[in-house]
Amino acid sequence: MSEITIDDFAKLDLRVGIVKSAERIEGTRLLKLIVDLGSESRQIISGIAEFYTPEELVGKRVILIANLKPKKIRGFESQGMILAAGCKEDEEKGIKPRILTVDGEVPAGTKVC
């Protein structure tokens, strides 16, 4: 991967969100999540259904890219992206994706810097 500048990194609006609800989208590997960002809730479509059940995610604090342009995925609008460790190349090594979270009771909407 190519290097980025601190200015490039500063363009990302990373926030702590709390998963309020989660449900599997039938016939897919997708979960539809409603994530509380403090001042608003966002619908996030995430391809993690083979690694997490909806019940495991409810109440979990996650890291979200809040300023990612919304995108339609299987007919559902995703309004951000949840970050995880473990990418496709890691899966080939037997490493399953794990959601990035925070240590402690950080309030929803807190900026990651």
BELFENNOR-V65595 format. One record per residue. RES is the residue in three letters. SS is DSSP state (2 for helix, 1 for strand, 0 for the rest). Layout:
res ss
RES SS
RES SS
//
This chain:
res ss
MET 0
SER 0
GLU 0
ILE 0
THR 0
ILE 2
ASP 2
ASP 2
PHE 2
ALA 2
LYS 0
LEU 0
ASP 0
LEU 1
ARG 1
VAL 1
GLY 1
ILE 1
VAL 1
LYS 1
SER 1
ALA 1
GLU 1
ARG 1
ILE 0
GLU 0
GLY 0
THR 0
ARG 0
LEU 0
LEU 1
LYS 1
LEU 1
ILE 1
VAL 1
ASP 1
LEU 0
GLY 0
SER 0
GLU 0
SER 1
ARG 1
GLN 1
ILE 1
ILE 1
SER 1
GLY 0
ILE 0
ALA 0
GLU 0
PHE 0
TYR 0
THR 0
PRO 2
GLU 2
GLU 2
LEU 2
VAL 0
GLY 0
LYS 0
ARG 1
VAL 1
ILE 1
LEU 1
ILE 1
ALA 0
ASN 0
LEU 0
LYS 0
PRO 0
LYS 1
LYS 1
ILE 1
ARG 0
GLY 0
PHE 1
GLU 1
SER 1
GLN 0
GLY 0
MET 1
ILE 1
LEU 0
ALA 1
ALA 1
GLY 0
CYS 0
LYS 2
GLU 2
ASP 2
GLU 2
GLU 0
LYS 0
GLY 0
ILE 0
LYS 0
PRO 0
ARG 1
ILE 1
LEU 0
THR 0
VAL 0
ASP 0
GLY 0
GLU 0
VAL 0
PRO 0
ALA 0
GLY 0
THR 0
LYS 1
VAL 0
CYS 0
//
